[in-house]
Amino acid sequence: MNKTVPEALELARALVAELQPLTGVERVLCPPFVSLTSVAPVLANTGIDLGAQNMHWEKSGAFTGEVSPTMLQGWCQFVILGHSERRQYFGETDQNVHKKVIAALAHGLTPIICVGENLAENEAGKTAEVVTRQTRAAYAGLSTDEALRTVIAYEPVWAIGTGKAATPAGANAVIGLHIRGCLSDLYSSSVADAVRVLYGGSVTGANAADLMAQPDIDGALVGGASLKPAEFGAIARAASH
């Protein structure tokens, strides 16, 4: 929840200047709902996609304050679903995330599905249990073709905005064993290898290269650093190598 519409436009223009030359990496900006239609023209013909930060699963109806997938169609290519802050502060459940995933796919949007454990769960040794449960719930009933149209992000809650990122080896182990492992059980090892898996949680220009060097980390879901064009550019450059 950052930036007014004029501020978002200024930031988007600065980010385009940093990101547009980096053609070797997929780039997506996800501003707040109120800025989507203003930022979209800034990204047009730049090769940088637009994403929303959330959505409802219904196409329309009496859900005051919500945004439907049909409202995002034509503007967005991606949508973030199940972000840890949505789960932590707004009661997002595994079941709701699943319904949103299905709705996103049905409306031509690529869901970026967030999974991850909180600090208490991490310290209790429940990382595998939580990540596997959330992944299974999100993909329940999805066909192979649908699964291949998703992106999933490992986002340990204890690393969000704390400056305490997971170690590259630790993040890679969770992604490889519990996210790709789960997808392999649900589909096949080839599907598990093909689905793009991101890491999110205090990603910076300083740690991005080490994270991206890990074999099971395909990219980053960037939070606070995305508000700093030079920092975000450094992360994107690390991902493009």
N, C-alpha and C positions, 0 to 999 in steps of 0.2 A: 504494500500500500504506500507507494512513493510516486511523487511527481504529479503536478497539475497537468492539464492538457498542453499548455504552452511549454512547460518544462519537459514534458515527454517528447514533444516535437524537437526541441533543442537537443535532447539526449539522443534521440533516434538519428538525427543528422550526424552527430559526432560519432555514433557507433557505426553508421554506414561508412564513414570515412576510414575507420579502423578496419572494418570487417570485409568490405567489398573486394579488396585486392586478394583476399585469402580464398581462392577458388577451390583449394584442395580439401575444404572442410565444410560440412553442412552447418548453416548458421540460422538460428531462429530467435526472434525477439518476442517476448511475451509481456506487453504492457497491460495495465489495468483496463477493464472493460471500456471506461469512458474515453480512453485514448486510442482504441483500436482503429476506428474509422479515420482518425486524423493521421495516425502513423502509417496506415496502409499505403497511401500515395508516396510517402517518403521511401518505402521499401520497394515500390514498383520498379521492375526491370533491374534490380540490383543483385538478384540471385539470393537475397536474404528473405527467409520466410517469416510469416507472422503467426503468432500463437496466442491463445487466451489462457488465463490463469485458472479457469474453472468453468463448469457449465452444469445445468440441470439435465436430467435424462429425458424429460418430456419435451415434445415438440412445441407445446403451447399449453396454456391453462392458467388456473388461479393459483399461481405460485409467486406472489408479489415479491419483487426484489431479485428474482432469479433470471438467468439468461439461458435461453434454449439453444440446442445445436443448430436449429434453422436460422437463428439470429446471427450465428457465427459463420454459416456457410457463405461463401463468396468473399469473405474478408480474411478468414483464417485458414491456414493449412494444418495447424497443430492445436492441441489443447492439453494443458497440464491437468491431470486427474489424481486425486488422492494425496495431494501434497501434505506433508507432515503437519503443517499449520492448520490445514483444513481438518485433518483428523484430530489434532490436539485441541483446537479452540472451538470448532464448529460442529463437532459430533459426527464427522464423516465416518461411515462404517465400511467394512469390506464389501458388504452387499450393495451399498450405494455406489461405491466405486465401480463395481462390476456392471451395474445398470448404466452408468455413464460411459464406460468403455464400449458397450454394445451400441449405445446411441451415437457416440462419436463415429464409430466405424460405419454405421448405417447412413450417416450424413457426410461421408467423404472426408472426415477429419482424422488426422493421425493422433491417437492418444499417447501422451507421455505419462506413463503410469508410475506413480511414486510408491515405493515400499521402503520400510526401514524401522528399526527398533528404537525405543526411547532409552534414556540412560539407565533407568531401573531394570528394564528388560536386558540391556547389555550386560550390566553388572551381575544379573542373576543367571547369566549364561543362556538366555532365551533367544539370542539373535537368530539362530537357525529356525527355531519354531515360529517366530513372528514373521520373518521374511518369507519362509515357505508358505505359511498360511495366507499371507496377503497376496503372494504371487498366484497361488492356486485359485483363490477367490476371484481375482481379477480376470483370469483366463478361463474360468469355468464355462464349458460349452462352446468356446470359440473354435472355429475350424482352423486348420493349418494356414489357409490363405489369410484369414483374419489375424491370426497371431503374427504372421510375417508383416502385417501392416501396422504393428505397434512399436513403440519404443518404451523401455522400462528403465527407471532410474532408482538405484540404490541410494537412499537418502537417510543415513542414520540421524535420528532426531537430535541426539546429543552433540552432533557436529554442526547443526544449523545455526549460523550466526554467532557461534561461540569462539571462533578462531581455532577450534580444536578439530582439525580434520582427521579422519581415519588415516592410518598409515596406508601407503600405496599397496603393500602386500596384504594388509588386513582387508581393505576394500576389495581387492582382487579375489581374495579367498571367498568372501561372502558372495560376490557376484558369480564366481565360477562354480562353487559348490551348491549354493542354495537358490540362486536365481536361474542360471543356466542349467543346473542340475534338475530343478523343478520343471523347466520347460522341456528338458530332454525326457523326463518321465511322462509329461503330458503329450508330447508330440514325438520328437526324435532328436538325436544329437545334431543333425544338420540344421533343424529349425532352431535349436538352442544356440548354435553358433551364428546363425544368420540374424537373429533378432538383435537390434542395437541396444546395448545396455550402457547407461551413463552412471557416473558417480556424482552425487551432490552433497555438499556440506563443507563450507569454508574453503572452497576452491579459490586459489589465488594464482597470480602470475608466477609466484615463487614455487608453488608445489605442483602446478599443472603438468609440467613435463614428466615428473616422476610418476604421477597418476596415469598419464596417457601412455607411458611406457609399459604398463602392465598389460598382459595379453588379453584379459577379459574385460578391460575398460575401454569402451569405444568412444567416449566423449564425456562432457560434463554438463550438469544442470547447475547453472551459476546463479547465485543469489546476489548478495551485496556487492560483489565485484562487478556485476553487470551495470551498476550505476556509475562506474568509473571507466570511461571509454578506453584509456590506455591500458588499464588492468585487464579489461575484458579482451582487448586486442591481443595482449600477451597470452592469455589462456587459449584463445582461438588459434594463435600461431603454434602453440605447443601441440594442439590437437591436429594441426594440418601436417605435421612432420611424420 
